[in-house]
Amino acid sequence: MAVILGLVIGIGSLLGGFMAMGGHVGVIWQPWEYVIIIGIALGTFIIANTMAVIKDAGAGIMEAMKGTAPKRADYLGLLSLLFALMRDLRSRPRNEVEAHIDDPANSALFQHFPTILKDKELTQYICDYVRLIIIGNARSHEIEALMEQEISTIKKHKTKSSGSLSTVAEALPAIGICAAVLGVVKAMGAIDQSPEILGSYIGSALIGTFIGIFASYAIVSPLALKIKSLREQQCQPFVIVKQTLIAFMNGALPQVALEHGRKTISSKERPTIDEVESEAISNTPSSSAAAMPQQKQAA
């Protein structure tokens, strides 16, 4: 919604200011200039990127439109799941915990947190490192280095499409000049025409430069920055998992380990200690309690 609002304000101000100066909006509509610029930009984008990145860029644009980013409730849900897993690691047999991480899709505990279960990458990340904790031979500093490396890889993958869009944004002014040059070539072919006709051709050619600059700095570049910001926020749950599990591996109680994870959340979205206590600790069901509804349903 914020992206749409920004576009409406930006384009509205552009057209309104141009009309207020006495300009005719129809002059801006040069469809073949748009075809040249958009076509070249899209072509270079396809040449420079794999199909996976191209599809991810489309997904990123949709996420930017919707403002998809973790909220306070999502962080509380993640802390609740981590607390339940750490509590079970301390109090339950190894095979019971392994049942959850070996098949999270059918785990009653994970099913209690559908938002996390829907994020397959985050779910797999949690399961992988809880499994290493169960094995018991790994050293915490080695696991921490491994987790940091994986987070770096995830972040690089998630922000690759925004970097590709930024590259297109940087090229758009030059692409606009290409369209303008072609327009000038057309105008030079009509050099023997009247000044009115020649001026119209030159004006149309200059629209290409305008389109390239406007699309670069007012549309594509802000959109790429928005996608990058959202994707970096989507990486935050992985950092929370890392800090929480490493603190637990170093001997912290589950309640204390949660605080290590909570402190990595931005202050605007960070749940308070009381919220973590009431929702992530006190109200988190045990694995046996979470399984009861399924057992009743099966009966």
C-alpha positions as CSV (number, residue, x, y, z in Angstrom):
1,M,0.0,0.0,0.0
2,A,2.8,2.4,0.8
3,V,4.4,1.8,-2.6
4,I,1.1,2.6,-4.4
5,L,0.6,5.7,-2.3
6,G,4.1,6.9,-3.1
7,L,3.6,6.3,-6.8
8,V,0.3,8.2,-6.7
9,I,1.9,11.2,-4.9
10,G,5.0,11.2,-7.1
11,I,3.2,10.9,-10.5
12,G,0.4,13.2,-9.4
13,S,2.9,15.9,-8.3
14,L,4.8,15.5,-11.6
15,L,1.7,15.8,-13.8
16,G,0.1,18.5,-11.6
17,G,3.2,20.6,-11.6
18,F,3.7,20.3,-15.3
19,M,0.1,21.3,-16.0
20,A,0.4,24.2,-13.6
21,M,3.4,25.5,-15.6
22,G,1.2,25.5,-18.7
23,G,2.4,22.2,-20.1
24,H,0.2,19.8,-22.1
25,V,0.1,16.3,-20.6
26,G,-0.4,14.8,-24.0
27,V,3.2,15.7,-24.9
28,I,4.5,13.3,-22.3
29,W,2.7,10.4,-23.9
30,Q,5.1,9.1,-26.4
31,P,4.3,5.3,-26.5
32,W,7.3,4.3,-28.7
33,E,9.7,6.0,-26.4
34,Y,8.3,3.9,-23.6
35,V,8.5,0.8,-25.7
36,I,12.2,1.4,-26.4
37,I,13.1,2.2,-22.8
38,I,11.1,-0.6,-21.1
39,G,12.1,-3.1,-23.8
40,I,15.8,-2.4,-23.5
41,A,15.6,-2.4,-19.6
42,L,13.7,-5.7,-19.5
43,G,16.1,-7.3,-22.1
44,T,19.2,-6.3,-20.2
45,F,17.6,-7.5,-16.9
46,I,16.9,-10.9,-18.5
47,I,20.4,-11.2,-20.0
48,A,22.1,-10.4,-16.7
49,N,20.1,-12.7,-14.4
50,T,19.1,-16.3,-14.0
51,M,15.4,-17.3,-14.3
52,A,15.3,-17.9,-10.5
53,V,16.4,-14.3,-9.8
54,I,13.9,-12.9,-12.4
55,K,11.1,-14.8,-10.7
56,D,12.3,-13.7,-7.3
57,A,12.3,-10.1,-8.4
58,G,8.6,-10.5,-9.3
59,A,8.0,-12.0,-5.9
60,G,9.9,-9.2,-4.3
61,I,7.8,-6.6,-6.1
62,M,4.7,-8.2,-4.8
63,E,6.1,-8.3,-1.3
64,A,7.0,-4.6,-1.5
65,M,3.4,-3.9,-2.6
66,K,2.0,-5.8,0.3
67,G,4.7,-4.7,2.9
68,T,5.5,-8.3,3.8
69,A,7.7,-8.2,6.8
70,P,7.8,-10.0,10.2
71,K,5.5,-8.4,12.8
72,R,5.6,-8.4,16.6
73,A,3.2,-11.4,16.7
74,D,5.5,-13.3,14.4
75,Y,8.5,-12.7,16.7
76,L,6.5,-13.8,19.7
77,G,5.5,-17.0,17.9
78,L,9.1,-17.7,17.0
79,L,10.2,-17.2,20.6
80,S,7.4,-19.4,21.8
81,L,8.5,-22.3,19.5
82,L,12.1,-21.9,20.5
83,F,11.2,-22.0,24.2
84,A,9.1,-25.1,23.7
85,L,12.0,-26.9,21.9
86,M,14.5,-25.8,24.5
87,R,12.2,-26.9,27.3
88,D,11.8,-30.3,25.7
89,L,15.5,-30.6,25.1
90,R,16.0,-30.3,28.8
91,S,13.1,-32.4,30.1
92,R,12.1,-35.0,27.5
93,P,13.8,-38.0,25.9
94,R,15.8,-37.5,22.8
95,N,13.5,-39.5,20.6
96,E,10.5,-37.3,21.4
97,V,12.3,-34.1,20.4
98,E,13.7,-35.8,17.3
99,A,10.1,-36.7,16.2
100,H,9.3,-32.9,15.9
101,I,12.4,-31.9,14.0
102,D,12.5,-35.0,11.7
103,D,9.0,-34.3,10.4
104,P,7.9,-30.7,11.3
105,A,5.0,-30.7,8.9
106,N,3.3,-33.5,11.0
107,S,4.6,-32.3,14.3
108,A,1.8,-31.1,16.7
109,L,4.2,-28.6,18.2
110,F,5.2,-27.0,14.9
111,Q,1.5,-27.1,13.7
112,H,0.8,-24.8,16.7
113,F,2.8,-22.2,14.9
114,P,1.5,-22.2,11.3
115,T,3.2,-19.0,10.3
116,I,6.6,-20.5,11.0
117,L,5.7,-23.8,9.5
118,K,4.7,-22.0,6.3
119,D,8.3,-20.6,6.0
120,K,10.0,-23.8,5.0
121,E,13.5,-22.2,5.0
122,L,13.2,-20.9,8.6
123,T,11.6,-24.2,9.7
124,Q,14.5,-26.2,8.2
125,Y,17.0,-23.8,9.7
126,I,15.5,-24.4,13.2
127,C,15.4,-28.2,12.7
128,D,18.9,-28.5,11.4
129,Y,20.5,-26.8,14.4
130,V,18.2,-28.4,17.0
131,R,19.3,-31.7,15.6
132,L,23.0,-30.7,16.0
133,I,22.2,-29.8,19.7
134,I,20.7,-33.3,20.2
135,I,23.7,-35.0,18.7
136,G,25.7,-33.3,21.5
137,N,29.2,-33.4,20.1
138,A,29.2,-30.0,18.4
139,R,31.0,-27.1,20.1
140,S,29.0,-23.9,20.4
141,H,31.5,-21.6,18.8
142,E,31.7,-23.9,15.8
143,I,27.9,-24.0,15.5
144,E,27.8,-20.2,15.8
145,A,30.2,-19.8,12.9
146,L,28.2,-22.2,10.8
147,M,24.9,-20.4,11.6
148,E,26.5,-17.0,10.7
149,Q,27.7,-18.4,7.4
150,E,24.3,-19.8,6.6
151,I,22.6,-16.5,7.5
152,S,25.0,-14.7,5.2
153,T,24.2,-17.0,2.4
154,I,20.4,-16.6,3.0
155,K,20.7,-12.8,3.1
156,K,22.8,-12.8,-0.1
157,H,20.2,-15.0,-1.8
158,K,17.2,-12.9,-0.6
159,T,18.7,-9.6,-1.6
160,K,20.1,-10.6,-5.0
161,S,17.0,-9.5,-6.9
162,S,17.0,-6.1,-5.3
163,G,20.6,-5.7,-6.3
164,S,19.7,-6.6,-9.9
165,L,16.9,-4.1,-9.9
166,S,19.3,-1.4,-8.6
167,T,21.6,-2.2,-11.6
168,V,18.7,-1.6,-13.9
169,A,17.8,1.6,-12.1
170,E,21.4,2.9,-12.6
171,A,21.2,2.0,-16.4
172,L,17.8,3.6,-17.0
173,P,19.1,7.2,-17.5
174,A,21.5,6.0,-20.2
175,I,18.8,3.9,-21.8
176,G,16.6,7.0,-21.8
177,I,19.4,8.8,-23.7
178,C,19.4,6.0,-26.2
179,A,15.7,6.6,-26.9
180,A,16.3,10.3,-27.1
181,V,19.2,9.9,-29.6
182,L,16.9,7.8,-31.8
183,G,14.3,10.6,-31.5
184,V,16.9,13.2,-32.5
185,V,17.9,11.1,-35.5
186,K,14.2,11.1,-36.6
187,A,14.1,14.8,-36.1
188,M,17.2,15.3,-38.2
189,G,15.5,13.4,-41.0
190,A,12.9,16.2,-41.0
191,I,15.3,19.1,-40.9
192,D,13.7,20.6,-44.0
193,Q,10.3,20.7,-42.3
194,S,8.7,23.7,-40.6
195,P,9.9,24.8,-37.1
196,E,6.7,23.6,-35.6
197,I,7.1,20.1,-36.9
198,L,10.8,20.0,-36.1
199,G,10.2,21.3,-32.6
200,S,7.6,18.6,-32.0
201,Y,10.0,15.9,-33.0
202,I,12.8,17.3,-30.8
203,G,10.4,17.6,-27.9
204,S,9.3,14.0,-28.4
205,A,12.9,12.9,-28.4
206,L,13.7,14.7,-25.1
207,I,10.8,12.8,-23.4
208,G,13.0,9.7,-23.7
209,T,15.6,11.3,-21.4
210,F,12.9,12.4,-19.0
211,I,11.3,8.9,-18.9
212,G,14.7,7.2,-18.2
213,I,15.6,9.6,-15.4
214,F,12.1,9.5,-13.8
215,A,11.8,5.7,-13.9
216,S,15.3,5.3,-12.5
217,Y,15.2,7.7,-9.5
218,A,11.4,7.8,-8.8
219,I,10.3,4.2,-9.4
220,V,12.8,1.4,-9.9
221,S,15.5,2.6,-7.4
222,P,13.1,3.2,-4.5
223,L,11.4,-0.1,-5.3
224,A,14.7,-2.0,-5.2
225,L,15.5,-0.3,-1.9
226,K,12.1,-1.3,-0.5
227,I,12.6,-4.9,-1.5
228,K,16.1,-4.9,0.1
229,S,14.8,-3.5,3.3
230,L,12.0,-6.1,3.5
231,R,14.2,-9.0,2.7
232,E,16.7,-7.9,5.4
233,Q,13.8,-7.9,7.9
234,Q,12.9,-11.4,6.7
235,C,16.4,-12.5,7.7
236,Q,15.9,-11.3,11.3
237,P,14.2,-14.5,12.5
238,F,17.3,-16.5,11.5
239,V,19.4,-14.2,13.7
240,I,17.0,-14.7,16.6
241,V,17.2,-18.4,16.3
242,K,21.0,-18.3,16.2
243,Q,21.4,-16.1,19.3
244,T,18.8,-18.1,21.2
245,L,20.2,-21.5,20.5
246,I,23.8,-20.5,21.0
247,A,22.9,-19.1,24.4
248,F,21.1,-22.3,25.2
249,M,24.2,-24.4,24.1
250,N,26.4,-22.3,26.3
251,G,24.3,-23.3,29.4
252,A,21.6,-20.6,29.6
253,L,18.2,-21.5,30.9
254,P,15.5,-21.4,28.2
255,Q,14.0,-18.2,29.7
256,V,17.4,-16.5,29.6
257,A,18.2,-17.8,26.1
258,L,15.0,-16.2,24.8
259,E,16.3,-12.9,26.1
260,H,19.4,-13.2,23.9
261,G,17.2,-13.7,20.9
262,R,14.7,-10.9,21.9
263,K,17.5,-8.3,22.1
264,T,18.3,-8.8,18.4
265,I,14.8,-7.5,17.4
266,S,14.4,-3.9,16.3
267,S,13.1,-1.7,19.2
268,K,9.9,-0.9,17.2
269,E,8.9,-4.5,16.8
270,R,10.6,-6.0,19.9
271,P,8.1,-7.6,22.3
272,T,8.6,-6.5,25.9
273,I,9.8,-8.9,28.6
274,D,6.3,-9.1,30.0
275,E,4.9,-10.1,26.6
276,V,7.5,-12.8,26.2
277,E,6.7,-14.0,29.7
278,S,3.0,-14.1,29.2
279,E,2.8,-15.4,25.6
280,A,6.1,-17.1,24.8
281,I,6.7,-18.8,28.1
282,S,3.6,-19.1,30.2
283,N,1.2,-19.9,27.3
284,T,3.4,-22.1,25.2
285,P,2.0,-25.6,25.1
286,S,4.2,-28.6,25.7
287,S,4.7,-31.1,22.9
288,S,2.4,-33.5,24.7
289,A,-0.3,-30.9,25.2
290,A,0.0,-29.8,21.6
291,A,-0.5,-33.4,20.5
292,M,-3.7,-33.9,22.5
293,P,-6.1,-32.3,20.0
294,Q,-4.7,-34.6,17.2
295,Q,-5.1,-37.6,19.4
296,K,-8.6,-36.8,20.3
297,Q,-9.4,-36.1,16.6
298,A,-7.9,-39.5,15.6
299,A,-9.9,-41.2,18.3
